Amino acid sequence: MIIWINGAFGAGKTTLTERLLSAIPHAMTFDPEYVGFILTRWVPAADSGDFRDLPVWRRLVGDFAIGLCQEYRRPLIVPMTLVNGEIRDDIFDRIRASGEDLLHVWLDVSASVLRRRIEEQVLITDDAAADQEARQFRLAAVDRCSAAANQLPP
């Protein structure tokens, strides 16, 4: 079983993941952002600057999640923002085609709360400029992420 925790930046994906790990002690977690970090080091960046737009990221994330489930036979919790329907479908279709069960959870949080949470977060403790850049990236995505909730399949 893969439990995909989706929502805007600042919605509480990490917090919910930590709580689920406490409630399901044999569960594992996988953060697809690390796959993106690896790719940004080794392959040309997507035109958008967002590694989620790289088709190879989608394949690797889906295959990695499937591999963890098949190898360890434990629930897998995946906190990752996926608001682009095509990208989400690419990954989720790959997971479903493998036969793994997938539970998609969307954390619906108002834009004003998201902005407040993002402003209050310290993302990169040892580099103020990088922290501010990450904060601006997240703030710029609030409206797009909030709008995505209306386009989720039932």
N, CA, C and O atoms as a GROMACS GRO file, in nm:
protein
  616
    1MET      N    1   0.084  -0.119   0.000
    1MET     CA    2   0.000   0.000   0.000
    1MET      C    3   0.088   0.124   0.000
    1MET      O    4   0.180   0.138   0.081
    2ILE      N    5   0.059   0.213  -0.092
    2ILE     CA    6   0.126   0.342  -0.097
    2ILE      C    7   0.024   0.448  -0.057
    2ILE      O    8  -0.084   0.458  -0.116
    3ILE      N    9   0.060   0.527   0.042
    3ILE     CA   10  -0.023   0.638   0.087
    3ILE      C   11   0.045   0.766   0.041
    3ILE      O   12   0.149   0.805   0.095
    4TRP      N   13  -0.013   0.830  -0.060
    4TRP     CA   14   0.046   0.952  -0.117
    4TRP      C   15  -0.020   1.072  -0.051
    4TRP      O   16  -0.140   1.095  -0.069
    5ILE      N   17   0.058   1.148   0.025
    5ILE     CA   18   0.009   1.268   0.093
    5ILE      C   19   0.039   1.387   0.003
    5ILE      O   20   0.155   1.424  -0.016
    6ASN      N   21  -0.064   1.446  -0.052
    6ASN     CA   22  -0.051   1.554  -0.150
    6ASN      C   23  -0.113   1.681  -0.092
    6ASN      O   24  -0.200   1.674  -0.005
    7GLY      N   25  -0.068   1.792  -0.139
    7GLY     CA   26  -0.122   1.921  -0.099
    7GLY      C   27  -0.020   2.029  -0.129
    7GLY      O   28   0.094   2.001  -0.166
    8ALA      N   29  -0.061   2.151  -0.114
    8ALA     CA   30   0.027   2.265  -0.140
    8ALA      C   31   0.144   2.265  -0.043
    8ALA      O   32   0.141   2.200   0.062
    9PHE      N   33   0.246   2.339  -0.078
    9PHE     CA   34   0.357   2.360   0.014
    9PHE      C   35   0.301   2.427   0.139
    9PHE      O   36   0.227   2.525   0.129
   10GLY      N   37   0.335   2.374   0.256
   10GLY     CA   38   0.285   2.430   0.381
   10GLY      C   39   0.154   2.370   0.428
   10GLY      O   40   0.101   2.412   0.531
   11ALA      N   41   0.101   2.272   0.355
   11ALA     CA   42  -0.030   2.215   0.390
   11ALA      C   43  -0.022   2.120   0.510
   11ALA      O   44  -0.123   2.095   0.575
   12GLY      N   45   0.097   2.067   0.540
   12GLY     CA   46   0.111   1.977   0.652
   12GLY      C   47   0.145   1.834   0.613
   12GLY      O   48   0.123   1.741   0.691
   13LYS      N   49   0.198   1.815   0.493
   13LYS     CA   50   0.232   1.681   0.446
   13LYS      C   51   0.336   1.614   0.537
   13LYS      O   52   0.321   1.496   0.572
   14THR      N   53   0.438   1.687   0.574
   14THR     CA   54   0.543   1.630   0.658
   14THR      C   55   0.489   1.598   0.797
   14THR      O   56   0.521   1.493   0.853
   15THR      N   57   0.410   1.686   0.852
   15THR     CA   58   0.351   1.661   0.984
   15THR      C   59   0.261   1.539   0.982
   15THR      O   60   0.269   1.455   1.072
   16LEU      N   61   0.175   1.528   0.881
   16LEU     CA   62   0.088   1.411   0.872
   16LEU      C   63   0.170   1.284   0.852
   16LEU      O   64   0.138   1.180   0.911
   17THR      N   65   0.274   1.291   0.772
   17THR     CA   66   0.360   1.175   0.752
   17THR      C   67   0.421   1.129   0.884
   17THR      O   68   0.422   1.009   0.914
   18GLU      N   69   0.471   1.222   0.963
   18GLU     CA   70   0.529   1.188   1.093
   18GLU      C   71   0.425   1.122   1.184
   18GLU      O   72   0.456   1.027   1.255
   19ARG      N   73   0.304   1.173   1.183
   19ARG     CA   74   0.198   1.114   1.266
   19ARG      C   75   0.159   0.974   1.216
   19ARG      O   76   0.136   0.884   1.297
   20LEU      N   77   0.153   0.958   1.086
   20LEU     CA   78   0.122   0.826   1.032
   20LEU      C   79   0.232   0.725   1.065
   20LEU      O   80   0.204   0.609   1.095
   21LEU      N   81   0.357   0.769   1.060
   21LEU     CA   82   0.468   0.680   1.095
   21LEU      C   83   0.460   0.638   1.241
   21LEU      O   84   0.497   0.525   1.275
   22SER      N   85   0.412   0.727   1.328
   22SER     CA   86   0.393   0.690   1.468
   22SER      C   87   0.280   0.590   1.484
   22SER      O   88   0.287   0.500   1.567
   23ALA      N   89   0.174   0.607   1.404
   23ALA     CA   90   0.057   0.520   1.414
   23ALA      C   91   0.078   0.387   1.344
   23ALA      O   92   0.016   0.286   1.380
   24ILE      N   93   0.165   0.386   1.243
   24ILE     CA   94   0.193   0.264   1.166
   24ILE      C   95   0.344   0.241   1.173
   24ILE      O   96   0.415   0.270   1.077
   25PRO      N   97   0.394   0.190   1.286
   25PRO     CA   98   0.540   0.185   1.307
   25PRO      C   99   0.617   0.104   1.203
   25PRO      O  100   0.736   0.129   1.183
   26HIS      N  101   0.554   0.008   1.138
   26HIS     CA  102   0.625  -0.072   1.038
   26HIS      C  103   0.626  -0.005   0.900
   26HIS      O  104   0.684  -0.059   0.806
   27ALA      N  105   0.561   0.111   0.887
   27ALA     CA  106   0.557   0.182   0.759
   27ALA      C  107   0.693   0.244   0.729
   27ALA      O  108   0.774   0.268   0.818
   28MET      N  109   0.714   0.270   0.602
   28MET     CA  110   0.834   0.338   0.555
   28MET      C  111   0.790   0.471   0.492
   28MET      O  112   0.673   0.489   0.459
   29THR      N  113   0.885   0.561   0.476
   29THR     CA  114   0.855   0.685   0.407
   29THR      C  115   0.953   0.702   0.291
   29THR      O  116   1.066   0.653   0.294
   30PHE      N  117   0.906   0.774   0.190
   30PHE     CA  118   0.988   0.802   0.072
   30PHE      C  119   0.956   0.944   0.028
   30PHE      O  120   0.839   0.978   0.005
   31ASP      N  121   1.059   1.027   0.017
   31ASP     CA  122   1.041   1.165  -0.026
   31ASP      C  123   1.096   1.181  -0.168
   31ASP      O  124   1.217   1.185  -0.187
   32PRO      N  125   1.007   1.190  -0.267
   32PRO     CA  126   1.051   1.201  -0.408
   32PRO      C  127   1.134   1.326  -0.438
   32PRO      O  128   1.197   1.334  -0.543
   33GLU      N  129   1.133   1.420  -0.347
   33GLU     CA  130   1.214   1.540  -0.369
   33GLU      C  131   1.362   1.505  -0.382
   33GLU      O  132   1.435   1.571  -0.455
   34TYR      N  133   1.405   1.401  -0.311
   34TYR     CA  134   1.545   1.361  -0.319
   34TYR      C  135   1.581   1.310  -0.458
   34TYR      O  136   1.694   1.328  -0.504
   35VAL      N  137   1.487   1.247  -0.525
   35VAL     CA  138   1.510   1.205  -0.664
   35VAL      C  139   1.531   1.331  -0.749
   35VAL      O  140   1.617   1.334  -0.837
   36GLY      N  141   1.451   1.433  -0.722
   36GLY     CA  142   1.467   1.560  -0.794
   36GLY      C  143   1.602   1.624  -0.769
   36GLY      O  144   1.663   1.678  -0.861
   37PHE      N  145   1.649   1.618  -0.644
   37PHE     CA  146   1.780   1.675  -0.611
   37PHE      C  147   1.891   1.605  -0.689
   37PHE      O  148   1.984   1.669  -0.738
   38ILE      N  149   1.881   1.473  -0.700
   38ILE     CA  150   1.981   1.397  -0.775
   38ILE      C  151   1.978   1.439  -0.922
   38ILE      O  152   2.082   1.464  -0.983
   39LEU      N  153   1.858   1.445  -0.978
   39LEU     CA  154   1.847   1.480  -1.120
   39LEU      C  155   1.898   1.620  -1.149
   39LEU      O  156   1.963   1.641  -1.252
   40THR      N  157   1.871   1.716  -1.061
   40THR     CA  158   1.916   1.853  -1.088
   40THR      C  159   2.069   1.862  -1.088
   40THR      O  160   2.126   1.956  -1.143
   41ARG      N  161   2.133   1.765  -1.028
   41ARG     CA  162   2.279   1.763  -1.029
   41ARG      C  163   2.334   1.702  -1.158
   41ARG      O  164   2.444   1.739  -1.201
   42TRP      N  165   2.259   1.610  -1.221
   42TRP     CA  166   2.316   1.531  -1.329
   42TRP      C  167   2.252   1.551  -1.466
   42TRP      O  168   2.314   1.515  -1.566
   43VAL      N  169   2.133   1.604  -1.474
   43VAL     CA  170   2.069   1.618  -1.606
   43VAL      C  171   2.031   1.764  -1.630
   43VAL      O  172   2.023   1.843  -1.536
   44PRO      N  173   2.009   1.800  -1.758
   44PRO     CA  174   1.967   1.937  -1.786
   44PRO      C  175   1.834   1.968  -1.717
   44PRO      O  176   1.745   1.882  -1.711
   45ALA      N  177   1.822   2.088  -1.666
   45ALA     CA  178   1.701   2.130  -1.596
   45ALA      C  179   1.584   2.141  -1.693
   45ALA      O  180   1.601   2.167  -1.812
   46ALA      N  181   1.465   2.120  -1.640
   46ALA     CA  182   1.343   2.145  -1.717
   46ALA      C  183   1.335   2.294  -1.746
   46ALA      O  184   1.387   2.375  -1.670
   47ASP      N  185   1.269   2.331  -1.856
   47ASP     CA  186   1.254   2.472  -1.890
   47ASP      C  187   1.191   2.551  -1.776
   47ASP      O  188   1.224   2.668  -1.755
   48SER      N  189   1.101   2.487  -1.703
   48SER     CA  190   1.031   2.554  -1.592
   48SER      C  191   1.119   2.571  -1.469
   48SER      O  192   1.088   2.651  -1.381
   49GLY      N  193   1.230   2.495  -1.461
   49GLY     CA  194   1.313   2.496  -1.342
   49GLY      C  195   1.264   2.400  -1.235
   49GLY      O  196   1.328   2.388  -1.130
   50ASP      N  197   1.153   2.332  -1.259
   50ASP     CA  198   1.093   2.240  -1.161
   50ASP      C  199   1.121   2.097  -1.206
   50ASP      O  200   1.080   2.057  -1.314
   51PHE      N  201   1.192   2.021  -1.122
   51PHE     CA  202   1.228   1.885  -1.160
   51PHE      C  203   1.106   1.796  -1.182
   51PHE      O  204   1.117   1.694  -1.250
   52ARG      N  205   0.990   1.833  -1.127
   52ARG     CA  206   0.869   1.754  -1.150
   52ARG      C  207   0.832   1.749  -1.299
   52ARG      O  208   0.761   1.659  -1.343
   53ASP      N  209   0.880   1.846  -1.374
   53ASP     CA  210   0.850   1.852  -1.517
   53ASP      C  211   0.942   1.763  -1.601
   53ASP      O  212   0.926   1.755  -1.723
   54LEU      N  213   1.036   1.696  -1.538
   54LEU     CA  214   1.124   1.604  -1.610
   54LEU      C  215   1.057   1.467  -1.618
   54LEU      O  216   1.028   1.406  -1.515
   55PRO      N  217   1.031   1.417  -1.740
   55PRO     CA  218   0.969   1.286  -1.752
   55PRO      C  219   1.046   1.176  -1.679
   55PRO      O  220   0.985   1.083  -1.626
   56VAL      N  221   1.179   1.186  -1.676
   56VAL     CA  222   1.257   1.084  -1.606
   56VAL      C  223   1.228   1.087  -1.456
   56VAL      O  224   1.233   0.982  -1.390
   57TRP      N  225   1.199   1.204  -1.400
   57TRP     CA  226   1.165   1.212  -1.258
   57TRP      C  227   1.038   1.132  -1.230
   57TRP      O  228   1.031   1.058  -1.132
   58ARG      N  229   0.939   1.146  -1.317
   58ARG     CA  230   0.813   1.074  -1.299
   58ARG      C  231   0.836   0.923  -1.299
   58ARG      O  232   0.786   0.852  -1.212
   59ARG      N  233   0.913   0.875  -1.396
   59ARG     CA  234   0.940   0.731  -1.404
   59ARG      C  235   1.016   0.683  -1.282
   59ARG      O  236   0.981   0.581  -1.222
   60LEU      N  237   1.121   0.756  -1.245
   60LEU     CA  238   1.202   0.714  -1.131
   60LEU      C  239   1.122   0.713  -1.002
   60LEU      O  240   1.135   0.621  -0.921
   61VAL      N  241   1.039   0.813  -0.980
   61VAL     CA  242   0.958   0.820  -0.858
   61VAL      C  243   0.861   0.703  -0.852
   61VAL      O  244   0.849   0.636  -0.749
   62GLY      N  245   0.791   0.679  -0.961
   62GLY     CA  246   0.697   0.567  -0.963
   62GLY      C  247   0.768   0.434  -0.940
   62GLY      O  248   0.724   0.353  -0.860
   63ASP      N  249   0.878   0.414  -1.012
   63ASP     CA  250   0.952   0.288  -1.000
   63ASP      C  251   1.014   0.271  -0.861
   63ASP      O  252   1.019   0.160  -0.808
   64PHE      N  253   1.062   0.379  -0.804
   64PHE     CA  254   1.123   0.373  -0.670
   64PHE      C  255   1.018   0.334  -0.567
   64PHE      O  256   1.043   0.248  -0.482
   65ALA      N  257   0.901   0.398  -0.573
   65ALA     CA  258   0.794   0.366  -0.478
   65ALA      C  259   0.750   0.220  -0.494
   65ALA      O  260   0.731   0.150  -0.394
   66ILE      N  261   0.734   0.176  -0.616
   66ILE     CA  262   0.695   0.037  -0.643
   66ILE      C  263   0.802  -0.057  -0.588
   66ILE      O  264   0.770  -0.156  -0.522
   67GLY      N  265   0.926  -0.026  -0.616
   67GLY     CA  266   1.037  -0.111  -0.571
   67GLY      C  267   1.042  -0.124  -0.420
   67GLY      O  268   1.063  -0.233  -0.367
   68LEU      N  269   1.023  -0.013  -0.349
   68LEU     CA  270   1.023  -0.018  -0.203
   68LEU      C  271   0.911  -0.108  -0.151
   68LEU      O  272   0.932  -0.188  -0.060
   69CYS      N  273   0.792  -0.092  -0.209
   69CYS     CA  274   0.678  -0.174  -0.166
   69CYS      C  275   0.702  -0.322  -0.195
   69CYS      O  276   0.676  -0.407  -0.110
   70GLN      N  277   0.751  -0.352  -0.312
   70GLN     CA  278   0.769  -0.491  -0.350
   70GLN      C  279   0.884  -0.556  -0.275
   70GLN      O  280   0.878  -0.675  -0.243
   71GLU      N  281   0.987  -0.482  -0.248
   71GLU     CA  282   1.103  -0.538  -0.179
   71GLU      C  283   1.078  -0.558  -0.029
   71GLU      O  284   1.118  -0.659   0.028
   72TYR      N  285   1.013  -0.459   0.034
   72TYR     CA  286   1.001  -0.462   0.179
   72TYR      C  287   0.862  -0.502   0.230
   72TYR      O  288   0.846  -0.532   0.348
   73ARG      N  289   0.761  -0.502   0.140
   73ARG     CA  290   0.624  -0.542   0.176
   73ARG      C  291   0.575  -0.472   0.302
   73ARG      O  292   0.520  -0.533   0.393
   74ARG      N  293   0.598  -0.341   0.303
   74ARG     CA  294   0.552  -0.257   0.413
   74ARG      C  295   0.479  -0.138   0.354
   74ARG      O  296   0.507  -0.099   0.241
   75PRO      N  297   0.384  -0.079   0.428
   75PRO     CA  298   0.319   0.042   0.378
   75PRO      C  299   0.423   0.151   0.353
   75PRO      O  300   0.520   0.165   0.426
   76LEU      N  301   0.400   0.228   0.247
   76LEU     CA  302   0.491   0.335   0.210
   76LEU      C  303   0.414   0.467   0.212
   76LEU      O  304   0.309   0.480   0.149
   77ILE      N  305   0.467   0.564   0.285
   77ILE     CA  306   0.405   0.695   0.295
   77ILE      C  307   0.490   0.792   0.215
   77ILE      O  308   0.611   0.804   0.236
   78VAL      N  309   0.425   0.863   0.122
   78VAL     CA  310   0.496   0.951   0.029
   78VAL      C  311   0.439   1.092   0.040
   78VAL      O  312   0.331   1.119  -0.013
   79PRO      N  313   0.511   1.184   0.107
   79PRO     CA  314   0.466   1.323   0.112
   79PRO      C  315   0.524   1.401  -0.006
   79PRO      O  316   0.645   1.425  -0.011
   80MET      N  317   0.440   1.439  -0.101
   80MET     CA  318   0.491   1.510  -0.219
   80MET      C  319   0.381   1.587  -0.287
   80MET      O  320   0.273   1.533  -0.314
   81THR      N  321   0.407   1.712  -0.315
   81THR     CA  322   0.312   1.796  -0.388
   81THR      C  323   0.310   1.756  -0.535
   81THR      O  324   0.412   1.760  -0.604
   82LEU      N  325   0.192   1.717  -0.581
   82LEU     CA  326   0.170   1.687  -0.723
   82LEU      C  327   0.041   1.756  -0.764
   82LEU      O  328  -0.068   1.702  -0.743
   83VAL      N  329   0.050   1.874  -0.823
   83VAL     CA  330  -0.070   1.947  -0.861
   83VAL      C  331  -0.095   1.946  -1.012
   83VAL      O  332  -0.205   1.977  -1.057
   84ASN      N  333   0.006   1.912  -1.088
   84ASN     CA  334  -0.013   1.900  -1.233
   84ASN      C  335  -0.074   1.763  -1.260
   84ASN      O  336  -0.015   1.660  -1.229
   85GLY      N  337  -0.194   1.762  -1.318
   85GLY     CA  338  -0.267   1.639  -1.341
   85GLY      C  339  -0.193   1.539  -1.427
   85GLY      O  340  -0.198   1.419  -1.400
   86GLU      N  341  -0.125   1.585  -1.530
   86GLU     CA  342  -0.051   1.495  -1.619
   86GLU      C  343   0.062   1.426  -1.543
   86GLU      O  344   0.082   1.305  -1.556
   87ILE      N  345   0.134   1.503  -1.465
   87ILE     CA  346   0.245   1.446  -1.387
   87ILE      C  347   0.191   1.348  -1.284
   87ILE      O  348   0.242   1.237  -1.269
   88ARG      N  349   0.088   1.390  -1.213
   88ARG     CA  350   0.027   1.303  -1.111
   88ARG      C  351  -0.022   1.173  -1.175
   88ARG      O  352   0.003   1.064  -1.122
   89ASP      N  353  -0.092   1.184  -1.287
   89ASP     CA  354  -0.144   1.065  -1.355
   89ASP      C  355  -0.032   0.974  -1.404
   89ASP      O  356  -0.045   0.852  -1.395
   90ASP      N  357   0.077   1.031  -1.456
   90ASP     CA  358   0.190   0.949  -1.501
   90ASP      C  359   0.242   0.862  -1.387
   90ASP      O  360   0.264   0.742  -1.404
   91ILE      N  361   0.260   0.922  -1.271
   91ILE     CA  362   0.314   0.848  -1.156
   91ILE      C  363   0.210   0.750  -1.102
   91ILE      O  364   0.242   0.633  -1.079
   92PHE      N  365   0.088   0.797  -1.081
   92PHE     CA  366  -0.014   0.712  -1.022
   92PHE      C  367  -0.052   0.596  -1.114
   92PHE      O  368  -0.076   0.485  -1.067
   93ASP      N  369  -0.058   0.620  -1.245
   93ASP     CA  370  -0.089   0.512  -1.340
   93ASP      C  371   0.020   0.405  -1.336
   93ASP      O  372  -0.009   0.286  -1.343
   94ARG      N  373   0.145   0.448  -1.325
   94ARG     CA  374   0.257   0.354  -1.316
   94ARG      C  375   0.244   0.268  -1.190
   94ARG      O  376   0.264   0.147  -1.195
   95ILE      N  377   0.211   0.332  -1.079
   95ILE     CA  378   0.196   0.260  -0.952
   95ILE      C  379   0.080   0.161  -0.962
   95ILE      O  380   0.094   0.044  -0.926
   96ARG      N  381  -0.034   0.207  -1.010
   96ARG     CA  382  -0.151   0.119  -1.020
   96ARG      C  383  -0.126   0.002  -1.115
   96ARG      O  384  -0.170  -0.110  -1.089
   97ALA      N  385  -0.055   0.028  -1.225
   97ALA     CA  386  -0.026  -0.077  -1.322
   97ALA      C  387   0.062  -0.187  -1.262
   97ALA      O  388   0.061  -0.300  -1.309
   98SER      N  389   0.136  -0.153  -1.158
   98SER     CA  390   0.223  -0.252  -1.093
   98SER      C  391   0.144  -0.345  -1.002
   98SER      O  392   0.194  -0.449  -0.959
   99GLY      N  393   0.019  -0.308  -0.974
   99GLY     CA  394  -0.063  -0.388  -0.884
   99GLY      C  395  -0.060  -0.340  -0.740
   99GLY      O  396  -0.130  -0.395  -0.655
  100GLU      N  397   0.021  -0.238  -0.710
  100GLU     CA  398   0.026  -0.184  -0.574
  100GLU      C  399  -0.099  -0.100  -0.548
  100GLU      O  400  -0.145  -0.027  -0.636
  101ASP      N  401  -0.153  -0.111  -0.428
  101ASP     CA  402  -0.265  -0.027  -0.387
  101ASP      C  403  -0.214   0.114  -0.363
  101ASP      O  404  -0.104   0.133  -0.310
  102LEU      N  405  -0.294   0.213  -0.402
  102LEU     CA  406  -0.256   0.353  -0.386
  102LEU      C  407  -0.371   0.429  -0.322
  102LEU      O  408  -0.484   0.428  -0.372
  103LEU      N  409  -0.341   0.495  -0.212
  103LEU     CA  410  -0.436   0.584  -0.148
  103LEU      C  411  -0.382   0.725  -0.163
  103LEU      O  412  -0.274   0.756  -0.113
  104HIS      N  413  -0.457   0.811  -0.232
  104HIS     CA  414  -0.416   0.950  -0.255
  104HIS      C  415  -0.493   1.039  -0.159
  104HIS      O  416  -0.616   1.039  -0.159
  105VAL      N  417  -0.422   1.114  -0.077
  105VAL     CA  418  -0.482   1.204   0.021
  105VAL      C  419  -0.443   1.347  -0.014
  105VAL      O  420  -0.324   1.378  -0.027
  106TRP      N  421  -0.542   1.432  -0.030
  106TRP     CA  422  -0.517   1.574  -0.058
  106TRP      C  423  -0.546   1.654   0.069
  106TRP      O  424  -0.655   1.644   0.125
  107LEU      N  425  -0.448   1.733   0.114
  107LEU     CA  426  -0.466   1.819   0.230
  107LEU      C  427  -0.514   1.956   0.182
  107LEU      O  428  -0.438   2.031   0.120
  108ASP      N  429  -0.637   1.986   0.210
  108ASP     CA  430  -0.700   2.109   0.161
  108ASP      C  431  -0.688   2.217   0.267
  108ASP      O  432  -0.754   2.212   0.371
  109VAL      N  433  -0.604   2.315   0.241
  109VAL     CA  434  -0.575   2.423   0.336
  109VAL      C  435  -0.593   2.555   0.261
  109VAL      O  436  -0.553   2.568   0.146
  110SER      N  437  -0.653   2.653   0.327
  110SER     CA  438  -0.678   2.781   0.260
  110SER      C  439  -0.547   2.850   0.222
  110SER      O  440  -0.443   2.830   0.284
  111ALA      N  441  -0.555   2.932   0.118
  111ALA     CA  442  -0.437   3.004   0.069
  111ALA      C  443  -0.379   3.095   0.176
  111ALA      O  444  -0.256   3.107   0.186
  112SER      N  445  -0.463   3.159   0.255
  112SER     CA  446  -0.411   3.249   0.359
  112SER      C  447  -0.332   3.172   0.465
  112SER      O  448  -0.228   3.219   0.512
  113VAL      N  449  -0.381   3.056   0.503
  113VAL     CA  450  -0.310   2.974   0.601
  113VAL      C  451  -0.178   2.923   0.541
  113VAL      O  452  -0.076   2.920   0.609
  114LEU      N  453  -0.182   2.882   0.414
  114LEU     CA  454  -0.060   2.836   0.348
  114LEU      C  455   0.046   2.945   0.348
  114LEU      O  456   0.162   2.920   0.382
  115ARG      N  457   0.007   3.065   0.310
  115ARG     CA  458   0.104   3.176   0.306
  115ARG      C  459   0.163   3.203   0.444
  115ARG      O  460   0.283   3.225   0.457
  116ARG      N  461   0.079   3.201   0.546
  116ARG     CA  462   0.128   3.225   0.683
  116ARG      C  463   0.227   3.117   0.723
  116ARG      O  464   0.334   3.147   0.775
  117ARG      N  465   0.193   2.992   0.698
  117ARG     CA  466   0.281   2.881   0.736
  117ARG      C  467   0.415   2.889   0.662
  117ARG      O  468   0.520   2.868   0.721
  118ILE      N  469   0.410   2.921   0.533
  118ILE     CA  470   0.532   2.929   0.454
  118ILE      C  471   0.620   3.043   0.505
  118ILE      O  472   0.742   3.028   0.516
  119GLU      N  473   0.559   3.156   0.536
  119GLU     CA  474   0.636   3.270   0.588
  119GLU      C  475   0.703   3.237   0.721
  119GLU      O  476   0.811   3.287   0.750
  120GLU      N  477   0.639   3.152   0.801
  120GLU     CA  478   0.691   3.119   0.934
  120GLU      C  479   0.796   3.008   0.931
  120GLU      O  480   0.872   2.992   1.027
  121GLN      N  481   0.801   2.932   0.823
  121GLN     CA  482   0.894   2.818   0.816
  121GLN      C  483   1.036   2.864   0.789
  121GLN      O  484   1.060   2.959   0.716
  122VAL      N  485   1.130   2.793   0.851
  122VAL     CA  486   1.271   2.805   0.816
  122VAL      C  487   1.304   2.676   0.743
  122VAL      O  488   1.300   2.568   0.802
  123LEU      N  489   1.336   2.688   0.617
  123LEU     CA  490   1.358   2.570   0.534
  123LEU      C  491   1.505   2.531   0.526
  123LEU      O  492   1.538   2.412   0.528
  124ILE      N  493   1.592   2.631   0.519
  124ILE     CA  494   1.736   2.606   0.507
  124ILE      C  495   1.804   2.689   0.615
  124ILE      O  496   1.819   2.811   0.601
  125THR      N  497   1.844   2.623   0.721
  125THR     CA  498   1.891   2.695   0.841
  125THR      C  499   2.027   2.762   0.824
  125THR      O  500   2.054   2.862   0.891
  126ASP      N  501   2.112   2.709   0.738
  126ASP     CA  502   2.248   2.762   0.731
  126ASP      C  503   2.275   2.852   0.610
  126ASP      O  504   2.390   2.887   0.584
  127ASP      N  505   2.169   2.889   0.537
  127ASP     CA  506   2.188   2.973   0.418
  127ASP      C  507   2.063   3.060   0.400
  127ASP      O  508   1.964   3.017   0.342
  128ALA      N  509   2.070   3.182   0.450
  128ALA     CA  510   1.954   3.271   0.448
  128ALA      C  511   1.905   3.301   0.306
  128ALA      O  512   1.785   3.309   0.282
  129ALA      N  513   1.998   3.317   0.213
  129ALA     CA  514   1.959   3.347   0.075
  129ALA      C  515   1.886   3.227   0.013
  129ALA      O  516   1.784   3.244  -0.053
  130ALA      N  517   1.938   3.109   0.033
  130ALA     CA  518   1.873   2.989  -0.021
  130ALA      C  519   1.739   2.966   0.047
  130ALA      O  520   1.643   2.923  -0.017
  131ASP      N  521   1.731   2.996   0.177
  131ASP     CA  522   1.605   2.983   0.249
  131ASP      C  523   1.500   3.077   0.190
  131ASP      O  524   1.385   3.038   0.170
  132GLN      N  525   1.538   3.200   0.162
  132GLN     CA  526   1.446   3.297   0.105
  132GLN      C  527   1.404   3.256  -0.037
  132GLN      O  528   1.288   3.273  -0.075
  133GLU      N  529   1.497   3.202  -0.114
  133GLU     CA  530   1.465   3.157  -0.250
  133GLU      C  531   1.363   3.042  -0.245
  133GLU      O  532   1.269   3.040  -0.324
  134ALA      N  533   1.382   2.948  -0.154
  134ALA     CA  534   1.289   2.836  -0.140
  134ALA      C  535   1.151   2.887  -0.094
  134ALA      O  536   1.048   2.839  -0.141
  135ARG      N  537   1.151   2.983  -0.004
  135ARG     CA  538   1.026   3.041   0.045
  135ARG      C  539   0.951   3.109  -0.070
  135ARG      O  540   0.829   3.094  -0.082
  136GLN      N  541   1.022   3.183  -0.153
  136GLN     CA  542   0.959   3.252  -0.265
  136GLN      C  543   0.901   3.152  -0.366
  136GLN      O  544   0.794   3.175  -0.421
  137PHE      N  545   0.973   3.042  -0.391
  137PHE     CA  546   0.923   2.938  -0.480
  137PHE      C  547   0.792   2.882  -0.426
  137PHE      O  548   0.696   2.864  -0.501
  138ARG      N  549   0.787   2.856  -0.298
  138ARG     CA  550   0.666   2.801  -0.236
  138ARG      C  551   0.552   2.902  -0.237
  138ARG      O  552   0.437   2.867  -0.267
  139LEU      N  553   0.582   3.026  -0.205
  139LEU     CA  554   0.477   3.130  -0.205
  139LEU      C  555   0.420   3.150  -0.345
  139LEU      O  556   0.300   3.169  -0.362
  140ALA      N  557   0.507   3.146  -0.445
  140ALA     CA  558   0.461   3.164  -0.583
  140ALA      C  559   0.369   3.052  -0.629
  140ALA      O  560   0.293   3.069  -0.724
  141ALA      N  561   0.374   2.938  -0.562
  141ALA     CA  562   0.294   2.822  -0.602
  141ALA      C  563   0.161   2.811  -0.527
  141ALA      O  564   0.081   2.722  -0.558
  142VAL      N  565   0.136   2.898  -0.431
  142VAL     CA  566   0.016   2.884  -0.346
  142VAL      C  567  -0.112   2.885  -0.430
  142VAL      O  568  -0.195   2.795  -0.415
  143ASP      N  569  -0.130   2.982  -0.516
  143ASP     CA  570  -0.255   2.991  -0.593
  143ASP      C  571  -0.270   2.872  -0.687
  143ASP      O  572  -0.380   2.816  -0.701
  144ARG      N  573  -0.162   2.833  -0.752
  144ARG     CA  574  -0.167   2.718  -0.844
  144ARG      C  575  -0.201   2.590  -0.768
  144ARG      O  576  -0.282   2.510  -0.814
  145CYS      N  577  -0.141   2.572  -0.652
  145CYS     CA  578  -0.169   2.452  -0.572
  145CYS      C  579  -0.312   2.454  -0.518
  145CYS      O  580  -0.380   2.351  -0.517
  146SER      N  581  -0.358   2.569  -0.475
  146SER     CA  582  -0.495   2.579  -0.423
  146SER      C  583  -0.596   2.549  -0.533
  146SER      O  584  -0.697   2.482  -0.508
  147ALA      N  585  -0.571   2.598  -0.652
  147ALA     CA  586  -0.662   2.574  -0.764
  147ALA      C  587  -0.665   2.427  -0.804
  147ALA      O  588  -0.766   2.379  -0.856
  148ALA      N  589  -0.557   2.355  -0.780
  148ALA     CA  590  -0.548   2.215  -0.819
  148ALA      C  591  -0.651   2.129  -0.745
  148ALA      O  592  -0.694   2.026  -0.797
  149ALA      N  593  -0.689   2.169  -0.626
  149ALA     CA  594  -0.786   2.090  -0.549
  149ALA      C  595  -0.917   2.075  -0.625
  149ALA      O  596  -0.984   1.973  -0.611
  150ASN      N  597  -0.954   2.174  -0.705
  150ASN     CA  598  -1.077   2.168  -0.783
  150ASN      C  599  -1.069   2.076  -0.904
  150ASN      O  600  -1.171   2.043  -0.964
  151GLN      N  601  -0.948   2.034  -0.939
  151GLN     CA  602  -0.928   1.950  -1.057
  151GLN      C  603  -0.895   1.806  -1.022
  151GLN      O  604  -0.867   1.726  -1.111
  152LEU      N  605  -0.897   1.772  -0.893
  152LEU     CA  606  -0.865   1.635  -0.853
  152LEU      C  607  -0.977   1.540  -0.890
  152LEU      O  608  -1.095   1.576  -0.880
  153PRO      N  609  -0.941   1.420  -0.933
  153PRO     CA  610  -1.047   1.324  -0.962
  153PRO      C  611  -1.116   1.282  -0.832
  153PRO      O  612  -1.056   1.288  -0.725
  154PRO      N  613  -1.244   1.240  -0.842
  154PRO     CA  614  -1.316   1.201  -0.721
  154PRO      C  615  -1.256   1.076  -0.657
  154PRO      O  616  -1.305   1.030  -0.553
   0.00000   0.00000   0.00000
